[in-house]
């Protein structure tokens, strides 16, 4: 039985063990001084009070032992008590520093809800995190990357997890079941096909652990788009295709950078998808567009089934299941 208690004691955290030993020292010396000098220390509580104050500070002087054995007890208390108190606060400080380092190095799991998980650190995710954390709502972001050694973003709204995105343990550390969305960025350091395969593998891992979470994936090759959808992607971003569109517009422009200027102005705006109100069914695109402009919204098109229609004719009639595409 004593051996079992001792083993249980050794299994306790170091901070708890030191605290328990310090409390035992205070109790022992407090009870001892009470019995050695009952006139000076009328109650056991007075003795314990004196022991704690003497060990943690230089003492208040309200209780002072007068006998020889009482002073010897005080000397022993100073030797043992101060050692335990110093060890306790030293261990406490070391534990705080260790936890802070572990948090910065991405070893601490995230606990929360409604966060956005971004997998992969690159210029695209860097810019995205900057925009998400500087808005008024200050979205909580969990960044997962295996190449980083520490959190690259000095913000309390960004939690870093170091590890591979296709590993179950890494994904579970991000509290995936409570996440709002997941964005998987492509690793352009690899071959494009290999980068897409890694992204799809990460997508399969996430959907296997949490099928209901919305996943957005960046795909570099057109051939892998269908595989990304088969793996359960809710939205696929073909970044190379988008880049080629910008390039072709630049080639056909007069070199005035018009497209880039338009994009820069739209950075502060958001694209929204709104359901059609019952009262707007059967109305023209032009009528609804004018009405939305009063609220500061720009109607650019609509989504009908799987088809997206941009800038339809003014007389285009809105149907019940249409989704309005607006900038605000």
C-alpha positions in Angstrom: 0.0 0.0 0.0 2.7 2.6 0.9 4.5 1.7 -2.3 1.3 2.2 -4.4 0.8 5.6 -2.8 4.5 6.6 -3.5 4.1 5.5 -7.2 0.9 7.5 -7.4 2.7 10.5 -5.9 5.5 10.3 -8.5 3.0 10.2 -11.3 1.6 13.6 -10.3 2.9 16.7 -12.2 6.1 18.2 -10.8 4.3 21.4 -9.9 1.7 19.5 -7.9 4.3 17.5 -6.1 6.3 20.5 -5.0 3.2 22.3 -3.8 2.1 19.2 -1.8 5.6 19.0 -0.2 5.6 22.7 0.6 2.1 22.4 2.3 3.4 19.4 4.3 6.3 21.5 5.5 4.1 24.4 6.5 1.7 22.1 8.4 4.6 20.3 10.2 6.4 23.4 11.3 3.1 25.2 12.1 1.9 22.4 14.4 5.4 22.0 15.9 5.8 25.7 16.9 2.3 25.7 18.4 3.3 22.9 20.8 6.7 24.3 21.5 5.5 27.8 22.3 1.7 27.7 23.1 1.8 31.1 24.7 3.2 32.8 21.6 1.2 30.7 19.1 -2.1 30.0 20.9 -3.7 28.1 17.9 -2.4 25.7 15.2 -3.7 28.2 12.6 -1.4 30.9 14.1 1.5 28.4 13.8 0.7 27.6 10.2 0.3 31.3 9.4 3.7 32.0 10.9 5.3 29.2 8.9 3.8 30.3 5.5 4.8 34.0 6.1 8.3 33.1 7.3 9.0 30.8 4.4 7.6 33.0 1.6 8.8 36.4 3.0 11.1 37.7 5.6 8.2 37.6 8.1 5.9 40.3 9.5 7.2 40.2 13.0 3.7 39.6 14.5 4.7 36.2 15.7 8.3 35.6 16.9 9.6 32.4 18.7 11.4 33.2 22.0 12.7 29.8 23.2 15.8 28.0 22.0 13.9 25.1 20.4 11.5 27.6 18.8 14.3 29.5 17.2 15.9 26.3 16.0 12.6 25.4 14.4 12.5 28.8 12.7 16.0 28.3 11.3 15.0 24.9 9.9 11.8 26.4 8.4 13.8 29.1 6.6 16.2 26.5 5.2 13.5 24.0 4.0 10.5 26.3 3.5 12.3 28.9 1.3 13.8 26.1 -0.8 10.3 24.6 -1.5 8.7 28.0 -2.2 11.5 29.0 -4.5 11.3 25.6 -6.3 7.5 26.0 -6.7 7.6 29.5 -8.3 10.6 28.5 -10.4 8.8 25.4 -11.7 5.6 27.5 -12.3 7.6 30.0 -14.4 9.3 27.2 -16.3 6.0 25.6 -17.0 4.6 28.9 -18.3 7.6 29.4 -20.6 7.4 25.8 -21.8 3.7 26.1 -22.7 4.3 29.4 -24.5 7.0 27.8 -26.6 4.8 24.8 -27.3 2.0 27.1 -28.4 4.4 29.1 -30.7 5.8 25.8 -32.2 2.4 24.5 -33.0 2.2 21.6 -30.5 -0.9 22.8 -28.6 -4.3 21.6 -29.9 -6.9 24.3 -30.7 -10.1 24.5 -28.7 -12.9 26.6 -30.1 -15.8 26.8 -32.6 -16.6 28.7 -35.7 -13.0 29.0 -36.8 -11.5 28.7 -40.3 -8.8 26.2 -41.0 -6.2 27.0 -43.6 -3.8 24.3 -44.6 -0.5 25.3 -46.2 1.7 28.5 -45.6 2.4 30.5 -48.7 1.9 34.1 -50.1 -1.8 33.3 -50.8 -2.6 32.1 -47.3 -0.5 34.8 -45.8 -2.6 37.5 -47.6 -5.8 35.7 -46.7 -5.0 35.5 -43.0 -4.1 39.1 -43.0 -7.4 40.1 -44.4 -9.4 37.8 -42.2 -7.8 39.0 -39.0 -7.9 42.7 -39.7 -11.7 42.9 -40.3 -14.1 44.0 -37.6 -15.3 40.5 -36.8 -11.7 39.3 -36.4 -12.2 35.8 -37.6 -10.3 33.0 -35.7 -8.0 31.2 -38.0 -6.1 27.8 -37.5 -3.1 27.5 -39.7 -1.7 24.0 -40.4 1.7 23.6 -42.0 4.5 21.0 -41.8 7.4 23.2 -43.1 7.2 26.0 -40.4 8.9 25.7 -37.1 6.9 28.5 -35.4 3.8 30.6 -35.8 4.6 33.1 -38.6 1.7 35.4 -37.7 1.9 37.4 -34.5 -1.8 37.6 -33.8 -3.9 36.2 -31.0 -6.5 35.3 -33.7 -4.2 32.9 -35.4 -3.5 29.4 -33.9 -0.6 27.5 -35.5 -0.5 23.7 -35.6 2.7 22.1 -36.9 2.2 18.9 -38.9 1.1 17.2 -42.1 -2.4 18.0 -43.3 -3.2 14.4 -44.3 -2.5 13.0 -40.9 -5.4 12.3 -38.6 -3.6 13.5 -35.4 -2.8 16.8 -37.0 -6.4 17.4 -38.2 -7.9 16.4 -34.9 -5.7 19.1 -33.1 -7.6 21.7 -35.1 -11.0 20.8 -33.5 -12.2 20.0 -37.0 -15.8 19.1 -35.9 -16.5 22.6 -34.7 -14.8 24.4 -37.7 -16.8 26.6 -40.0 -14.8 26.0 -43.2 -11.5 24.5 -44.4 -9.3 25.9 -47.1 -6.6 23.6 -48.6 -4.0 25.5 -50.5 -1.7 23.9 -53.1 2.0 23.4 -52.4 3.6 25.1 -55.5 7.0 23.9 -54.3 6.2 20.4 -55.7 5.3 19.3 -59.2 1.7 20.5 -60.0 0.3 16.9 -60.3 2.0 15.9 -57.0 0.7 19.0 -55.3 -2.8 18.2 -56.4 -2.5 14.6 -55.2 -1.3 15.8 -51.8 -4.2 18.3 -51.6 -6.8 15.7 -52.5 -5.2 13.3 -49.9 -5.6 16.0 -47.3 -9.2 16.5 -48.4 -10.0 12.8 -48.0 -8.5 12.9 -44.5 -10.7 15.8 -43.5 -13.9 14.4 -45.0 -13.2 11.1 -43.4 -13.0 12.7 -40.0 -15.8 15.3 -40.4 -17.9 14.8 -43.6 -20.2 17.8 -42.8 -17.5 20.5 -42.8 -17.3 22.7 -45.9 -14.0 22.2 -47.7 -12.5 24.6 -50.3 -9.5 23.2 -52.2 -7.0 24.8 -54.6 -6.2 22.7 -57.6 -3.5 23.4 -60.1 -4.2 21.0 -63.0 -7.6 20.8 -64.8 -7.4 17.0 -64.8 -7.6 16.7 -61.1 -10.7 18.9 -60.6 -13.1 15.9 -61.1 -11.1 13.9 -58.6 -11.3 16.7 -56.1 -15.1 16.8 -56.4 -15.2 13.0 -56.1 -13.2 13.3 -52.9 -15.9 15.6 -51.5 -14.8 19.1 -52.2 -17.6 21.6 -51.7 -15.7 24.2 -53.9 -12.7 23.9 -56.2 -10.5 26.9 -57.0 -8.4 26.5 -60.2 -5.8 29.1 -59.4 -3.9 28.6 -62.6 -7.0 29.1 -64.7 -7.8 32.4 -62.8 -4.2 33.6 -63.4 -4.4 32.8 -67.1 -7.7 34.9 -67.3 -5.9 37.9 -65.8 -2.9 37.4 -68.2 -5.1 37.2 -71.3 -6.9 40.4 -70.2 -3.6 42.2 -69.7 -2.4 41.1 -73.1 -5.6 42.5 -74.7 -5.5 45.8 -72.7 -3.5 48.9 -73.5 -1.1 48.3 -70.6 -3.1 50.6 -68.3 -3.5 48.1 -65.5 -7.2 48.5 -65.5 -8.0 44.9 -64.4 -5.6 45.2 -61.5 -7.1 48.5 -60.4 -10.6 47.0 -60.5 -9.4 44.0 -58.4 -7.7 46.2 -55.8 -10.9 48.2 -55.4 -12.9 45.0 -55.0 -10.6 43.8 -52.2 -12.6 45.7 -49.6 -15.9 44.2 -51.0 -17.5 40.8 -50.5 -19.3 38.6 -52.9 -22.6 37.4 -51.5 -25.1 34.8 -52.7 -28.6 35.7 -51.6 -31.9 33.7 -52.1 -34.6 35.4 -54.0 -37.4 36.9 -52.0 -40.9 35.6 -52.7 -42.0 39.1 -53.7 -39.1 39.3 -56.3 -40.1 36.1 -58.2 -41.1 37.1 -61.8 -39.5 40.5 -61.6 -36.8 41.6 -64.1 -33.0 41.7 -63.4 -33.0 45.4 -63.9 -35.7 46.1 -61.3 -34.0 44.1 -58.6 -30.7 45.6 -59.5 -32.0 49.1 -58.9 -33.6 48.1 -55.6 -30.4 46.5 -54.3 -28.3 49.6 -55.2 -30.3 51.6 -52.7 -28.8 49.3 -50.0 -25.3 49.7 -51.4 -25.3 46.3 -53.2 -24.2 45.8 -56.8 -26.0 43.0 -58.6 -23.7 41.3 -61.1 -25.6 38.1 -61.9 -27.3 35.1 -60.6 -26.9 31.4 -60.1 -29.5 29.1 -61.6 -28.9 25.4 -60.7 -25.3 24.6 -61.7 -25.2 27.5 -64.2 -23.8 30.9 -63.2 -25.1 33.8 -65.4 -23.2 37.1 -65.2 -24.7 40.4 -66.4 -27.9 38.9 -68.0 -30.2 41.2 -70.1 -32.2 43.8 -68.2 -35.4 42.0 -69.0 -34.2 38.7 -67.7 -36.9 37.2 -65.4 -36.0 36.0 -61.9 -37.2 32.5 -60.9 -38.0 31.0 -57.5 -34.8 29.0 -56.9 -32.3 31.5 -58.3 -29.5 32.9 -56.2 -28.5 36.5 -56.6 -24.8 37.4 -56.8 -24.1 40.7 -55.3 -21.0 42.8 -54.3 -21.2 44.9 -51.1 
